Amino acid sequence: MSDTLLEISGLRGGYGAVEVLRGVDLDIASGEIVALLGSNGVGKTTLSSILTGLVSCWGGAIRFKGREIQKLSPRAIIDMGLIHVPEGRHIFPNLSVRENLELGSYRRGRANRAKNMEHVVSVFPRLSERFDQKAGTLSGGEQQMLAIGRGMMAEPELLILDEPSIGLSPLLVEEMFELITTLNGEGLTILLVEQNVLQSMEIANRAFVMENGAITLSGTSAELMDDPELQRSYLGLV
Amino acid sequence: MPDLAIIIPSVLNGLTTGALYALVALGLTLIYGVLHIINFAHGALLMLGLYAVYYLNTRFGLDPYVCLLIVPPAMFALGYALQRGIIGRAGHGRDENILLVTLGLSIVIENLALFFFKSDTRIIDTPYSFEVVQIIGAFVPEPKVFAFIGAFVTAGLLWALMSFTDLGRAIRALAKERKGATLVGINADHVYAMSFGLGIACLGVAACLLLPSYYVSPQVGQGFVLIAFTIVVLGGMGSFVGALIGGLFIGVVEALSGLFLGESLGQIGIFAIFIVVLIFRPTGLLGHKV
């Protein structure tokens, strides 16, 4: 394994008295696309929320670039380059596309704002046609591109994409996954949190399957594709 | 029907008063638009600003317009501290708590003012208090002209801040999308407090512009705040332009209904218009549909 960028060990966490994550172990190496798969309600979004400091961690450790980050604030985590593109996009509907992107570099990447914006526009040319339009008026696919673009403005070292394909037409999902591959080709490490098992495994180097707050299967995409357990539960084969 | 020689001065008088109403309402609408709370302490804080100008003038001989350099920044700091230290903390994120906290603050501040400043109505004396400017044949007191200009300059500066700075973008972003804001690294508590501070700084500006042609007493804020609430609702909750237009509109309505119905009934016109507008446009003149 090449150098580890993110290492999660024994992570526990939840909301109120409800424990959602019951000891999660996961690791990501620089330059990889790692898919975190599982159906609704198994704790995928909780995991990404704990990674970025939105939800507090109950136990275990998260090491990013060799440093423990489970006690840091969302701002300190952003400063280190761990950027989260949330499920449901959470773009700023009342701001223009340009302003949404500008705020992507509110803390990190501010010095290169203009250059990074050019880059985002080159990856998502459709956004430039909508530059001065309010983000709330964009289509679902465009909003997802904006959310990813806003994340890229912060010069991420690890980009967490939480359900980027949700609510998109099959054609757009195809396009979105191609774009994710393109970004990864530029050297960006990506944690892809998805329910869309088959398509995610096609682009991911490795995958972790989550069930009931813990990782039940992991391995390279090729290994998992042949796993009878996965075939039965997720791919509807056999 | 009174002729133009009476109507024009009345309209001008209404516009100048309305600009100050607008400034008070601007602070209120900013706070409402971002924090989604109705700041019941707005009037009491305006009163504090007026006393600050009064004492800076009578004790240190500072001109009220020189006080623009001191009072608005001080009010900003006070507003920031109030939001961060008391309102945000005691509210626990529940709107009804925040409402009661600001109401409680206003009662405490007004009674402290009664205790320390006594209930006397006070005015200040400036060399230009009785100077007038001639505008299209009507005579308008100089301080009112300054107030009108000052209110628009302030509104312009606030607009530029909201449109062209990262702070302004962060304030607008936070108003609609808190989670997204947190994920780009916006510190919500800090930006909420900045918004509250800016809203209260507007009161500081209003106080400096107001005192040369007005008076101060511990209850002076109440009349303003009722009108400011009306303007905010009339203009559309959270709308900047709405607050400006609403302020000028209410100022003119008040002046004209004072002219036609008699001074003591002047405010009837405001609330009559208010009710009519809300019947036909429940979201206010420039408000968005929810």
Chai-1 contact restraints between the chains, C-beta under 6 A:
chainA,res_idxA,chainB,res_idxB,connection_type,confidence,min_distance_angstrom,max_distance_angstrom,comment,restraint_id
A,P74,B,T182,contact,1.0,0.0,6.0,A-B,restraint_1
A,R75,B,G185,contact,1.0,0.0,6.0,A-B,restraint_2
A,I78,B,G185,contact,1.0,0.0,6.0,A-B,restraint_3
A,H84,B,L183,contact,1.0,0.0,6.0,A-B,restraint_4
A,P86,B,L183,contact,1.0,0.0,6.0,A-B,restraint_5
A,H90,B,E177,contact,1.0,0.0,6.0,A-B,restraint_6
A,H90,B,K179,contact,1.0,0.0,6.0,A-B,restraint_7
A,H90,B,G180,contact,1.0,0.0,6.0,A-B,restraint_8
A,F92,B,A173,contact,1.0,0.0,6.0,A-B,restraint_9
A,F92,B,E177,contact,1.0,0.0,6.0,A-B,restraint_10
A,F92,B,G180,contact,1.0,0.0,6.0,A-B,restraint_11
A,P93,B,K176,contact,1.0,0.0,6.0,A-B,restraint_12
A,N94,B,K176,contact,1.0,0.0,6.0,A-B,restraint_13
A,L95,B,R172,contact,1.0,0.0,6.0,A-B,restraint_14
A,L95,B,A173,contact,1.0,0.0,6.0,A-B,restraint_15
A,E99,B,R169,contact,1.0,0.0,6.0,A-B,restraint_16
A,L103,B,R169,contact,1.0,0.0,6.0,A-B,restraint_17
A,L103,B,A173,contact,1.0,0.0,6.0,A-B,restraint_18
A,L103,B,V184,contact,1.0,0.0,6.0,A-B,restraint_19
A,G104,B,V184,contact,1.0,0.0,6.0,A-B,restraint_20
A,Y106,B,V184,contact,1.0,0.0,6.0,A-B,restraint_21
A,Y106,B,G185,contact,1.0,0.0,6.0,A-B,restraint_22
A,Y106,B,I186,contact,1.0,0.0,6.0,A-B,restraint_23
A,R107,B,G185,contact,1.0,0.0,6.0,A-B,restraint_24
